[in-house]
């Protein structure tokens, strides 16, 4: 789904991911990797990606279907070392 949407928007999946994060909340500021000039240029692209509320909700619904494995919180990791 992400790759198809990215192709329709003439964007990379990474750009769609950044646009999704920017759409979430005003106080969320993604910090993408910028090891090369190409990555810096790619990371500027999400500002031009129009992400509607409907498409945002669709991406959220797709992400909610993904089963997460492993520890993901500081509390879970702290239990490992207690």
N, CA, C and O atoms as CSV, one atom per row, in Angstrom:
chain,resi,resn,atom,element,x,y,z
A,1,UNK,N,N,0.820,-1.179,0.000
A,1,UNK,CA,C,0.000,0.000,0.000
A,1,UNK,C,C,0.874,1.256,0.000
A,1,UNK,O,O,0.615,2.185,-0.765
A,2,UNK,N,N,1.889,1.293,0.836
A,2,UNK,CA,C,2.749,2.476,0.927
A,2,UNK,C,C,3.491,2.712,-0.385
A,2,UNK,O,O,3.590,3.847,-0.852
A,3,UNK,N,N,4.013,1.639,-0.977
A,3,UNK,CA,C,4.750,1.776,-2.234
A,3,UNK,C,C,3.834,2.261,-3.362
A,3,UNK,O,O,4.232,3.096,-4.174
A,4,UNK,N,N,2.612,1.735,-3.407
A,4,UNK,CA,C,1.654,2.146,-4.432
A,4,UNK,C,C,1.300,3.616,-4.271
A,4,UNK,O,O,1.287,4.368,-5.245
A,5,UNK,N,N,1.013,4.020,-3.044
A,5,UNK,CA,C,0.680,5.420,-2.780
A,5,UNK,C,C,1.860,6.328,-3.123
A,5,UNK,O,O,1.677,7.400,-3.700
A,6,UNK,N,N,3.065,5.895,-2.768
A,6,UNK,CA,C,4.257,6.685,-3.067
A,6,UNK,C,C,4.419,6.868,-4.573
A,6,UNK,O,O,4.740,7.962,-5.038
A,7,UNK,N,N,4.198,5.803,-5.330
A,7,UNK,CA,C,4.312,5.902,-6.788
A,7,UNK,C,C,3.288,6.884,-7.339
A,7,UNK,O,O,3.608,7.676,-8.225
A,8,UNK,N,N,2.045,6.843,-6.822
A,8,UNK,CA,C,1.004,7.757,-7.288
A,8,UNK,C,C,1.364,9.211,-6.981
A,8,UNK,O,O,1.001,10.112,-7.737
A,9,UNK,N,N,2.062,9.438,-5.895
A,9,UNK,CA,C,2.445,10.786,-5.473
A,9,UNK,C,C,3.810,11.204,-6.036
A,9,UNK,O,O,4.290,12.307,-5.774
A,10,UNK,N,N,4.426,10.301,-6.816
A,10,UNK,CA,C,5.762,10.565,-7.344
A,10,UNK,C,C,6.727,10.884,-6.207
A,10,UNK,O,O,7.496,11.843,-6.268
A,11,UNK,N,N,6.666,10.061,-5.178
A,11,UNK,CA,C,7.492,10.234,-3.980
A,11,UNK,C,C,8.072,8.878,-3.595
A,11,UNK,O,O,7.628,7.841,-4.088
A,12,UNK,N,N,9.050,8.891,-2.726
A,12,UNK,CA,C,9.608,7.641,-2.212
A,12,UNK,C,C,8.799,7.209,-0.989
A,12,UNK,O,O,8.142,8.041,-0.363
A,13,UNK,N,N,8.838,5.906,-0.636
A,13,UNK,CA,C,8.174,5.476,0.589
A,13,UNK,C,C,8.675,6.241,1.828
A,13,UNK,O,O,7.902,6.519,2.745
A,14,UNK,N,N,9.958,6.573,1.842
A,14,UNK,CA,C,10.502,7.352,2.972
A,14,UNK,C,C,9.861,8.734,3.041
A,14,UNK,O,O,9.585,9.238,4.130
A,15,UNK,N,N,9.623,9.345,1.888
A,15,UNK,CA,C,8.975,10.655,1.869
A,15,UNK,C,C,7.531,10.561,2.354
A,15,UNK,O,O,7.057,11.449,3.062
A,16,UNK,N,N,6.834,9.498,1.981
A,16,UNK,CA,C,5.461,9.305,2.448
A,16,UNK,C,C,5.463,9.087,3.960
A,16,UNK,O,O,4.592,9.598,4.664
A,17,UNK,N,N,6.434,8.332,4.456
A,17,UNK,CA,C,6.549,8.102,5.896
A,17,UNK,C,C,6.758,9.418,6.643
A,17,UNK,O,O,6.136,9.652,7.679
A,18,UNK,N,N,7.625,10.268,6.121
A,18,UNK,CA,C,7.859,11.561,6.758
A,18,UNK,C,C,6.617,12.450,6.669
A,18,UNK,O,O,6.286,13.147,7.628
A,19,UNK,N,N,5.932,12.430,5.530
A,19,UNK,CA,C,4.698,13.217,5.385
A,19,UNK,C,C,3.645,12.730,6.377
A,19,UNK,O,O,2.912,13.538,6.947
A,20,UNK,N,N,3.565,11.411,6.588
A,20,UNK,CA,C,2.625,10.833,7.548
A,20,UNK,C,C,2.957,11.331,8.961
A,20,UNK,O,O,2.059,11.713,9.711
A,21,UNK,N,N,4.244,11.327,9.321
A,21,UNK,CA,C,4.623,11.796,10.649
A,21,UNK,C,C,4.317,13.282,10.821
A,21,UNK,O,O,3.863,13.706,11.884
A,22,UNK,N,N,4.563,14.069,9.782
A,22,UNK,CA,C,4.275,15.502,9.849
A,22,UNK,C,C,2.776,15.767,9.973
A,22,UNK,O,O,2.370,16.780,10.542
A,23,UNK,N,N,1.955,14.862,9.446
A,23,UNK,CA,C,0.502,15.032,9.478
A,23,UNK,C,C,-0.092,14.663,10.842
A,23,UNK,O,O,-1.179,15.122,11.195
A,24,UNK,N,N,0.629,13.830,11.606
A,24,UNK,CA,C,0.096,13.315,12.871
A,24,UNK,C,C,-0.291,14.423,13.851
A,24,UNK,O,O,-1.458,14.537,14.228
A,25,UNK,N,N,0.636,15.204,14.247
A,25,UNK,CA,C,0.429,16.267,15.247
A,25,UNK,C,C,1.379,17.414,14.948
A,25,UNK,O,O,2.450,17.207,14.377
A,26,UNK,N,N,0.991,18.615,15.330
A,26,UNK,CA,C,1.847,19.781,15.094
A,26,UNK,C,C,3.155,19.725,15.880
A,26,UNK,O,O,4.157,20.310,15.467
A,27,UNK,N,N,3.145,19.023,17.010
A,27,UNK,CA,C,4.332,19.010,17.855
A,27,UNK,C,C,5.302,17.875,17.518
A,27,UNK,O,O,6.354,17.764,18.148
A,28,UNK,N,N,4.968,17.034,16.539
A,28,UNK,CA,C,5.867,15.948,16.141
A,28,UNK,C,C,6.818,16.468,15.077
A,28,UNK,O,O,6.398,17.013,14.056
A,29,UNK,N,N,8.107,16.288,15.336
A,29,UNK,CA,C,9.128,16.728,14.391
A,29,UNK,C,C,10.025,15.524,14.088
A,29,UNK,O,O,10.882,15.173,14.899
A,30,UNK,N,N,9.833,14.890,12.928
A,30,UNK,CA,C,10.692,13.763,12.590
A,30,UNK,C,C,12.127,14.222,12.347
A,30,UNK,O,O,12.367,15.323,11.852
A,31,UNK,N,N,13.060,13.371,12.698
A,31,UNK,CA,C,14.473,13.678,12.474
A,31,UNK,C,C,15.032,12.578,11.566
A,31,UNK,O,O,15.517,11.554,12.045
A,32,UNK,N,N,14.958,12.802,10.259
A,32,UNK,CA,C,15.425,11.771,9.330
A,32,UNK,C,C,16.947,11.766,9.219
A,32,UNK,O,O,17.617,12.747,9.540
A,33,UNK,N,N,17.471,10.637,8.758
A,33,UNK,CA,C,18.905,10.531,8.522
A,33,UNK,C,C,19.338,11.397,7.354
A,33,UNK,O,O,18.610,11.546,6.372
A,34,UNK,N,N,20.527,11.966,7.470
A,34,UNK,CA,C,21.021,12.860,6.415
A,34,UNK,C,C,22.511,12.652,6.195
A,34,UNK,O,O,23.303,13.585,6.325
A,35,UNK,N,N,22.883,11.431,5.862
A,35,UNK,CA,C,24.304,11.132,5.690
A,35,UNK,C,C,24.852,11.544,4.335
A,35,UNK,O,O,26.066,11.599,4.140
A,36,UNK,N,N,23.954,11.834,3.396
A,36,UNK,CA,C,24.446,12.196,2.072
A,36,UNK,C,C,23.592,13.326,1.501
A,36,UNK,O,O,22.461,13.536,1.940
A,37,UNK,N,N,24.127,14.047,0.532
A,37,UNK,CA,C,23.337,15.109,-0.102
A,37,UNK,C,C,22.042,14.572,-0.724
A,37,UNK,O,O,21.024,15.264,-0.739
A,38,UNK,N,N,22.082,13.341,-1.233
A,38,UNK,CA,C,20.889,12.744,-1.822
A,38,UNK,C,C,19.792,12.555,-0.778
A,38,UNK,O,O,18.622,12.809,-1.062
A,39,UNK,N,N,20.153,12.113,0.422
A,39,UNK,CA,C,19.177,11.918,1.501
A,39,UNK,C,C,18.607,13.256,1.962
A,39,UNK,O,O,17.413,13.362,2.244
A,40,UNK,N,N,19.450,14.264,2.036
A,40,UNK,CA,C,18.967,15.595,2.428
A,40,UNK,C,C,17.925,16.065,1.421
A,40,UNK,O,O,16.868,16.565,1.804
A,41,UNK,N,N,18.224,15.906,0.134
A,41,UNK,CA,C,17.289,16.317,-0.911
A,41,UNK,C,C,15.994,15.514,-0.818
A,41,UNK,O,O,14.905,16.074,-0.941
A,42,UNK,N,N,16.110,14.202,-0.601
A,42,UNK,CA,C,14.918,13.353,-0.472
A,42,UNK,C,C,14.081,13.766,0.731
A,42,UNK,O,O,12.852,13.766,0.659
A,43,UNK,N,N,14.726,14.114,1.825
A,43,UNK,CA,C,14.021,14.471,3.055
A,43,UNK,C,C,13.306,15.817,2.972
A,43,UNK,O,O,12.469,16.125,3.820
A,44,UNK,N,N,13.622,16.611,1.971
A,44,UNK,CA,C,12.898,17.866,1.757
A,44,UNK,C,C,11.575,17.634,1.023
A,44,UNK,O,O,10.674,18.470,1.089
A,45,UNK,N,N,11.459,16.510,0.332
A,45,UNK,CA,C,10.292,16.204,-0.485
A,45,UNK,C,C,8.964,16.118,0.240
A,45,UNK,O,O,7.957,16.536,-0.331
A,46,UNK,N,N,8.895,15.604,1.461
A,46,UNK,CA,C,7.598,15.473,2.135
A,46,UNK,C,C,6.841,16.783,2.305
A,46,UNK,O,O,5.619,16.770,2.451
A,47,UNK,N,N,7.528,17.891,2.287
A,47,UNK,CA,C,6.834,19.179,2.393
A,47,UNK,C,C,5.919,19.404,1.197
A,47,UNK,O,O,4.956,20.165,1.285
A,48,UNK,N,N,6.216,18.741,0.072
A,48,UNK,CA,C,5.413,18.886,-1.143
A,48,UNK,C,C,4.371,17.782,-1.307
A,48,UNK,O,O,3.580,17.819,-2.249
A,49,UNK,N,N,4.359,16.803,-0.404
A,49,UNK,CA,C,3.411,15.695,-0.502
A,49,UNK,C,C,2.093,16.107,0.148
A,49,UNK,O,O,2.050,16.430,1.335
A,50,UNK,N,N,1.021,16.093,-0.640
A,50,UNK,CA,C,-0.301,16.402,-0.089
A,50,UNK,C,C,-0.882,15.114,0.490
A,50,UNK,O,O,-1.165,14.161,-0.236
A,51,UNK,N,N,-1.051,15.108,1.793
A,51,UNK,CA,C,-1.595,13.943,2.491
A,51,UNK,C,C,-2.941,14.346,3.078
A,51,UNK,O,O,-3.007,15.088,4.058
A,52,UNK,N,N,-4.010,13.849,2.468
A,52,UNK,CA,C,-5.348,14.194,2.944
A,52,UNK,C,C,-5.637,13.482,4.260
A,52,UNK,O,O,-4.964,12.512,4.610
A,53,UNK,N,N,-6.626,13.961,4.977
A,53,UNK,CA,C,-7.036,13.295,6.214
A,53,UNK,C,C,-7.474,11.868,5.934
A,53,UNK,O,O,-7.191,10.969,6.724
A,54,UNK,N,N,-8.165,11.647,4.816
A,54,UNK,CA,C,-8.635,10.298,4.464
A,54,UNK,C,C,-7.455,9.365,4.213
A,54,UNK,O,O,-7.454,8.227,4.682
A,55,UNK,N,N,-6.457,9.835,3.482
A,55,UNK,CA,C,-5.286,8.992,3.205
A,55,UNK,C,C,-4.498,8.756,4.486
A,55,UNK,O,O,-3.972,7.663,4.701
A,56,UNK,N,N,-4.413,9.777,5.337
A,56,UNK,CA,C,-3.747,9.615,6.636
A,56,UNK,C,C,-4.437,8.515,7.435
A,56,UNK,O,O,-3.770,7.648,8.000
A,57,UNK,N,N,-5.771,8.545,7.486
A,57,UNK,CA,C,-6.513,7.514,8.230
A,57,UNK,C,C,-6.303,6.134,7.621
A,57,UNK,O,O,-6.231,5.143,8.347
A,58,UNK,N,N,-6.205,6.060,6.296
A,58,UNK,CA,C,-5.954,4.779,5.643
A,58,UNK,C,C,-4.581,4.235,6.034
A,58,UNK,O,O,-4.445,3.049,6.334
A,59,UNK,N,N,-3.576,5.089,6.032
A,59,UNK,CA,C,-2.235,4.660,6.442
A,59,UNK,C,C,-2.251,4.210,7.902
A,59,UNK,O,O,-1.662,3.185,8.246
A,60,UNK,N,N,-2.922,4.975,8.755
A,60,UNK,CA,C,-3.035,4.599,10.172
A,60,UNK,C,C,-3.695,3.226,10.326
A,60,UNK,O,O,-3.238,2.410,11.127
A,61,UNK,N,N,-4.752,2.966,9.574
A,61,UNK,CA,C,-5.468,1.683,9.645
A,61,UNK,C,C,-4.565,0.539,9.196
A,61,UNK,O,O,-4.562,-0.531,9.805
A,62,UNK,N,N,-3.806,0.763,8.140
A,62,UNK,CA,C,-2.879,-0.269,7.660
A,62,UNK,C,C,-1.789,-0.539,8.699
A,62,UNK,O,O,-1.427,-1.692,8.934
A,63,UNK,N,N,-1.270,0.513,9.316
A,63,UNK,CA,C,-0.241,0.335,10.335
A,63,UNK,C,C,-0.774,-0.396,11.560
A,63,UNK,O,O,-0.050,-1.174,12.181
A,64,UNK,N,N,-2.027,-0.156,11.911
A,64,UNK,CA,C,-2.627,-0.798,13.078
A,64,UNK,C,C,-2.753,-2.310,12.889
A,64,UNK,O,O,-2.843,-3.058,13.862
A,65,UNK,N,N,-2.758,-2.748,11.644
A,65,UNK,CA,C,-2.871,-4.192,11.359
A,65,UNK,C,C,-1.546,-4.928,11.506
A,65,UNK,O,O,-1.522,-6.159,11.511
A,66,UNK,N,N,-0.444,-4.192,11.624
A,66,UNK,CA,C,0.877,-4.804,11.735
A,66,UNK,C,C,1.099,-5.265,13.167
A,66,UNK,O,O,0.931,-4.493,14.110
A,67,UNK,N,N,1.475,-6.521,13.323
A,67,UNK,CA,C,1.757,-7.048,14.661
A,67,UNK,C,C,3.199,-6.723,15.033
A,67,UNK,O,O,4.136,-7.075,14.317
A,68,UNK,N,N,3.358,-6.046,16.167
A,68,UNK,CA,C,4.680,-5.649,16.655
A,68,UNK,C,C,5.200,-6.742,17.587
A,68,UNK,O,O,4.468,-7.239,18.442
A,69,UNK,N,N,6.459,-7.107,17.415
A,69,UNK,CA,C,7.099,-8.118,18.249
A,69,UNK,C,C,8.250,-7.492,19.018
A,69,UNK,O,O,8.939,-6.612,18.502
A,70,UNK,N,N,8.459,-7.937,20.233
A,70,UNK,CA,C,9.606,-7.481,21.005
A,70,UNK,C,C,9.279,-6.301,21.899
A,70,UNK,O,O,8.183,-5.742,21.850
A,71,UNK,N,N,10.245,-5.939,22.708
A,71,UNK,CA,C,10.087,-4.836,23.651
A,71,UNK,C,C,10.167,-3.508,22.923
A,71,UNK,O,O,11.054,-3.293,22.097
A,72,UNK,N,N,9.233,-2.618,23.233
A,72,UNK,CA,C,9.194,-1.337,22.556
A,72,UNK,C,C,9.148,-0.147,23.505
A,72,UNK,O,O,9.095,0.996,23.052
A,73,UNK,N,N,9.167,-0.389,24.794
A,73,UNK,CA,C,9.084,0.723,25.741
A,73,UNK,C,C,10.245,0.661,26.723
A,73,UNK,O,O,10.828,-0.399,26.950
A,74,UNK,N,N,10.567,1.794,27.294
A,74,UNK,CA,C,11.626,1.838,28.299
A,74,UNK,C,C,11.294,0.930,29.477
A,74,UNK,O,O,12.184,0.300,30.048
A,75,UNK,N,N,9.998,0.860,29.846
A,75,UNK,CA,C,9.583,0.038,30.975
A,75,UNK,C,C,9.874,-1.439,30.699
A,75,UNK,O,O,10.365,-2.153,31.573
A,76,UNK,N,N,9.569,-1.896,29.475
A,76,UNK,CA,C,9.825,-3.284,29.121
A,76,UNK,C,C,11.312,-3.599,29.150
A,76,UNK,O,O,11.721,-4.660,29.620
A,77,UNK,N,N,12.112,-2.680,28.648
A,77,UNK,CA,C,13.561,-2.888,28.632
A,77,UNK,C,C,14.104,-2.872,30.038
A,77,UNK,O,O,14.985,-3.667,30.363
A,78,UNK,N,N,13.598,-1.976,30.896
A,78,UNK,CA,C,14.058,-1.917,32.286
A,78,UNK,C,C,13.775,-3.236,33.014
A,78,UNK,O,O,14.569,-3.654,33.857
A,79,UNK,N,N,12.659,-3.893,32.702
A,79,UNK,CA,C,12.328,-5.184,33.336
A,79,UNK,C,C,13.376,-6.237,33.013
A,79,UNK,O,O,13.639,-7.123,33.825
A,80,UNK,N,N,13.970,-6.145,31.842
A,80,UNK,CA,C,14.996,-7.114,31.441
A,80,UNK,C,C,16.226,-7.018,32.328
A,80,UNK,O,O,16.918,-8.014,32.535
A,81,UNK,N,N,16.509,-5.825,32.857
A,81,UNK,CA,C,17.723,-5.601,33.629
A,81,UNK,C,C,17.465,-5.477,35.138
A,81,UNK,O,O,18.384,-5.205,35.910
A,82,UNK,N,N,16.226,-5.677,35.542
A,82,UNK,CA,C,15.885,-5.557,36.965
A,82,UNK,C,C,16.293,-6.792,37.734
A,82,UNK,O,O,16.081,-6.863,38.945
